[in-house]
Amino acid sequence: MTFALETAAHPEGLRRVAIDPVTRVEGHGKVTLLLDEDNRIHQARLHIVEFRGFEKFIEGRPYWEVPVMVQRLCGICPVSHHLAAAKAFDRVLGAHPVTASADSVRRLMHYGQMLQSHALHFFHLSSPDLLFGFDSEVAQRNIVGVAQAHPDIAKKGILLRKFGQDIIRITSGKRIHGTGAVPGGINKLVTAEERDSLRRELPQMLAWAQDAVDLAKQCHAQNPALYNHFGSFRSHLMSLVRPDGGLDFYDGVLRVRDATGAILFDGVQDQRYLELIEEAVRPWTYMKFPHLRALGAEQGWYRVGPLARIQNCDFIPTPRAEAARQDFIAWGEGEPVHASLAYHWARMIELLHAVEVIAELLERPELLAGDLLASGVRQRSGVGIIEAPRGTLIHDYDVGDDDLVTRCNLIVSTTHNNQAMNEAVRAVARDYLDGHTLTEGLLNHIEVAIRAYDPCLSCATHALGQMPLDVTLLGPDGAELDHVQMSSARVLTRR
């Protein structure tokens, strides 16, 4: 098993293809491919061309502002940043553990976030590729096309997401950029009326979540050759797990399995994550490359997110999702599933689990009554780790005696998956790129590989400006062989 990194510069005699920007993801990025005269891929890179700045923006701010500020990293997963920061500052305040009410409300908020984000990605961003095919007509390959051809599927996706957003609104005050979690706990409880309004919708949400799992599983069953091979490569897997090995999105210890499924590291406490992980930088991207410190950058990179989580845990502690996980595990025939497209199936298993957990949380009396805040002995630093929709999210802060943040380190889910996305691009490019005629469908194959990871590029960096799509294919002598441009409406024109 090899985990080779692409490090070559632009050697003489190779052709360069650029896909700029990657679409139907959150944020801005581009892909470059270097090909030789035989059209063999020598290098494939996902470039994040946005400016990274949030770690510096936070310095000098009062710590109590940060859980609200960091939500501006992203409009899709603000709750995850909100809660990870709050958990970090719980440690600073010595408020660990938080009260039972704070834990329950935060968990409800987070599982609502997982539900709405997974529904958004699968139904709005990825289902057009899965339902119509990667080479289908551009005018159809979008959520409007899904609504026209499969109105029942689109309706379920929209209303599942709405249910998750309603949970976020109830627990945090707003659907986007709420204020419910604060250092040390929460600032509001759930009312009986709010709880009952969510309870009434649960049976329908549970049925639709099960339908989503069945749809994702059906996609694999109908075309196993594609789903097993497309963007497939072996890698380590990392996530949080409960101390008993169960799946948990909100809290736990870090575990890493190797590509065969054997446990490499287990029980790593969140405050000690730097003993496990370090980050490398490359000159051609603003996104860092995390890896396992003990194995180094060449051998130590890994994947996070749904594909890692449901295989890294020993079990899912809700019955329907665990039954679905067993079906997924059986698909691997004794080995971990490494195909990139399997992220979609795993993501829907997690969506089903989120609905089941929400049902359990809504029965907790501490949602409606109890202490909001905990307190303890003040500390100078704190780490908060949570499983965001896209994978493991780490917030790490130092705070001075004046209550101002002196250091901030964020390792977001998409950053953890950086090398994996590069590997997926390389695998798909080698299998599908012919190197002669660039087509929209060909470009979309590469984007499908990236899209499977549900990347949030603005979380991993921070955006400045917008970029058009402009792809040029050069021959070994530097002469232009092909040049295409694509509008925001995905209309391809050749010069």
C-alpha positions, 0 to 999 in steps of 0.5 A, spaced: 500 500 500 502 506 497 500 513 499 505 517 494 504 525 494 504 529 488 510 534 488 513 535 481 513 542 479 511 543 471 516 539 468 518 540 461 514 537 455 508 536 459 501 539 458 497 542 463 489 542 463 485 547 468 478 546 471 477 553 474 472 553 478 470 547 481 462 547 481 457 545 486 461 546 492 461 551 497 467 556 496 472 556 490 477 552 487 480 549 481 484 543 478 490 542 474 492 536 471 499 535 467 499 530 462 505 527 457 504 526 450 501 519 451 496 522 455 498 519 462 497 523 468 503 525 471 500 530 476 493 532 479 492 537 484 486 540 487 488 548 488 484 552 493 485 559 491 482 563 496 485 567 502 486 564 508 485 569 514 480 567 519 485 564 524 488 571 524 481 575 524 480 571 531 486 574 535 485 580 539 477 578 540 474 577 546 473 569 547 466 570 548 465 573 541 468 567 538 463 562 537 458 567 534 464 570 529 467 563 527 460 561 524 461 566 518 466 561 516 461 558 512 453 559 511 452 551 510 455 549 516 455 555 521 453 550 527 459 546 527 463 552 528 459 555 533 459 548 537 466 547 536 468 554 539 463 553 544 466 546 546 473 549 546 471 555 551 468 551 555 475 548 557 478 555 558 472 557 563 473 550 566 466 548 565 467 541 563 462 537 563 457 542 561 450 541 564 445 536 562 441 541 559 446 545 555 449 538 553 442 536 550 440 542 547 447 543 544 446 535 541 439 537 538 442 543 535 448 539 532 444 533 530 439 538 526 445 541 523 447 534 520 440 532 518 440 539 514 447 539 511 447 532 509 440 533 505 442 539 502 448 536 499 445 529 497 439 532 494 441 539 491 448 538 489 449 530 488 443 527 486 443 530 479 449 526 477 447 520 481 440 520 478 441 523 471 449 521 469 455 524 469 455 526 462 447 528 462 445 535 459 447 541 463 440 544 463 437 538 467 443 536 471 441 541 477 436 541 483 431 544 478 432 538 473 431 533 479 424 537 481 422 536 474 424 529 473 423 526 480 418 531 484 418 526 490 425 525 491 426 533 491 420 534 495 423 529 501 430 533 500 427 540 501 423 538 507 428 534 510 433 540 510 427 544 512 426 540 519 433 540 520 433 548 519 427 548 524 431 545 529 437 549 529 432 555 529 429 553 535 435 551 539 440 557 537 435 562 535 436 563 527 436 558 522 443 561 520 448 564 525 445 563 531 447 564 538 444 558 542 451 556 545 455 560 549 462 558 553 460 554 559 453 552 556 447 555 552 443 561 553 436 558 552 432 552 553 427 549 548 419 550 550 414 545 550 411 548 544 417 547 540 418 540 542 411 538 540 412 541 533 418 537 532 415 531 535 409 531 530 414 531 524 418 525 526 414 519 523 414 523 516 422 525 517 424 518 519 420 514 513 423 519 508 430 518 511 430 511 510 427 512 503 434 516 502 438 510 505 434 506 500 435 511 494 443 511 495 444 504 496 440 502 490 444 507 486 450 502 488 446 496 486 444 498 479 451 500 477 456 496 482 462 497 477 462 504 477 460 505 484 466 501 486 471 503 482 470 511 481 475 515 485 477 509 489 483 508 493 486 506 499 487 510 505 487 511 513 480 513 516 479 518 522 474 520 526 471 521 533 468 515 537 465 514 543 469 511 549 465 504 547 466 505 540 459 507 538 458 513 533 458 520 536 457 526 532 458 531 538 463 528 543 468 522 544 476 520 543 480 520 536 480 513 533 484 512 526 484 505 522 488 503 517 486 501 510 485 494 512 481 496 518 486 495 523 486 500 529 492 504 528 490 509 534 485 509 539 482 513 545 486 520 543 483 525 548 481 532 544 486 536 548 492 532 546 490 532 538 497 535 536 500 529 539 496 525 533 496 530 528 501 535 524 500 539 518 504 541 512 504 546 507 504 546 499 506 552 495 500 551 490 494 552 495 492 555 501 489 549 504 494 545 509 495 538 509 494 534 515 497 527 517 499 523 522 505 525 526 507 518 527 507 516 520 509 523 516 506 526 510 508 521 505 504 515 509 500 519 514 494 522 510 487 520 511 480 521 510 474 523 514 467 524 514 461 519 513 465 514 509 470 514 515 465 515 521 461 509 519 467 504 518 471 507 524 466 506 529 464 499 532 457 500 532 451 506 531 447 506 537 440 507 533 437 501 530 435 503 523 442 506 522 446 500 525 442 496 520 443 500 514 451 500 516 451 493 516 448 493 509 454 498 507 459 494 511 457 487 507 458 491 501 466 491 502 466 483 503 471 483 509 475 490 507 473 497 508 469 500 503 474 506 499 470 508 493 469 515 493 462 515 491 460 511 497 460 517 501 453 518 498 451 512 501 454 513 508 452 520 508 444 518 508 446 512 513 448 518 518 442 522 516 437 516 518 441 516 524 441 523 526 433 523 525 433 517 530 437 521 535 433 527 534 427 523 536 431 520 542 433 527 544 426 530 544 424 525 550 429 528 554 426 533 560 432 537 561 431 540 554 425 544 557 428 545 564 435 545 568 441 550 569 444 553 563 451 554 565 457 551 568 463 554 571 470 551 574 477 553 574 479 558 569 484 555 564 489 559 558 487 554 553 482 549 550 480 545 544 474 543 542 473 537 537 466 535 533 464 531 527 461 536 522 457 534 516 464 533 512 468 530 518 472 532 524 473 539 526 478 542 530 478 548 534 484 550 538 485 557 542 489 560 547 486 566 551 490 571 555 488 574 562 485 580 559 480 575 556 483 576 549 484 570 544 492 570 543 492 564 538 487 560 534 488 554 530 482 551 526 483 544 522 476 543 518 473 537 515 475 539 508 482 540 510 483 533 513 480 531 506 485 535 502 490 529 500 484 525 499 481 529 494 487 530 490 488 522 490 480 522 487 482 527 482 488 523 480 484 516 480 478 519 476 483 523 471 487 517 469 481 513 468 477 518 464 481 523 461 483 522 454 487 528 453 485 530 446 478 533 446 475 537 452 468 536 454 463 539 459 461 532 461 469 530 462 470 536 466 464 534 470 467 527 472 473 530 475 468 535 479 464 529 481 470 526 485 471 532 489 463 533 490 463 526 493 467 529 499 462 535 500 468 540 500 467 546 504 472 550 501 471 557 504 471 553 511 478 551 509 480 558 507 476 564 506 474 567 499 476 573 496 473 575 489 470 570 484 473 566 478 471 564 471 472 557 468 477 558 463 481 551 461 487 551 456 490 545 453 497 546 451 502 541 447 509 539 449 512 545 445 507 550 449 502 551 443 495 551 444 491 545 443 484 547 445 481 552 449 474 552 452 470 557 457 464 555 461 459 560 464 456 560 471 450 557 467 455 551 465 454 553 458 461 551 454 464 554 448 470 553 445 475 558 442 
